[in-house]
Amino acid sequence: MSLRQLLLRLSGYLGASGPPHRPWWCSRSPDTISSVGSWRGRCSRSPAHWNQVVSEAEKIVGYPASFMSLRCLLSDELSNIAMQVRKLVGTQHPLLSTASQRSLAEITELIHTALLVHRGIVNLSELQSSDGPLKDMQFGNKIAILSGDFLLANACNGLALLQNTKVSELIASALMDLVQGVYQENSASDEEHSITDDIGMSTWKEQTFLSHCALLAKSCQAAMELAKHDAEVQDMAFQYGKHMAMSHKINSDLQPFIKDKTSDSKTFNLNSAPVVLHQEFLGRDVWIRQIGEAQEKGRLNYTKLRETIKAGKGVTSAIDLCRYHGNKALEALESFPPSEARSALENIVFAVTRFS
């Protein structure tokens, strides 16, 4: 599911107005999680797979895919509708309020996609002969920069058209967070011997919020601002977006360690949640020794290191942490009235935190 679709789920119903040593997130009160896989909230049926959840949620919005607005530029009929809607600017027609919600969702996804495009820039100093001619890689980098800038420019233009100062401030601050988060990640990875850096969970959470959670959290808050809801409702929307994004990131980090068909030789991020947790349980000295033992001919054997991490507590603790943030997202949703859209948002959480 795209960021835009997730944001529309939230605005859809509000726009109208284990081991001996367990980390802190594993503690559960009776009304939250009583055991692994047990939830404080329940959907009407068992949690579905991700694709099914997305398909059901898309039905509420009314269209199935991302970047509808970009594709619709080729449709004369829809372009005419858009021109008519523009005539409502400055009026109090309720249709205009809805079109502001969808515009915000599209702006959010444009920013997210621009970041992904910019992340695709290749470090030319690390090129190998098998990667292709240097001039082609240089050209690809130029296209990535220009494409990402184009998307960002369109997002900024759309943001200005919303004519809401607070929404503009929220999205601008989210963009600043994204840049800061990516800069911190790149600075750490560029340092010599960064493979042995002592990265704690608190640092990981700070960087992850900036680079992966701030945009969705602040966009959810902005959606409530557009719908003219008070600060309390806006904060609950922010909390849902923050914890949902955090849970999704941890789920993504876990895939190399829980997938049945993971390629043995596939690399994984040494700053991912399971690895950072594994380090914290072991201590720095043991972690450095394990990295040394996984080195073969000057290269890191990811297959061997993966099995070492899976044998520790990092993976199971990351699953617990993912479910903890899923629980917090569900708690935030309880502040909103029951509806089809709220159920869709809950099912998204269930899909992200389902590992069986």
Disulfide bonds with the S-S distance in Angstrom:
none
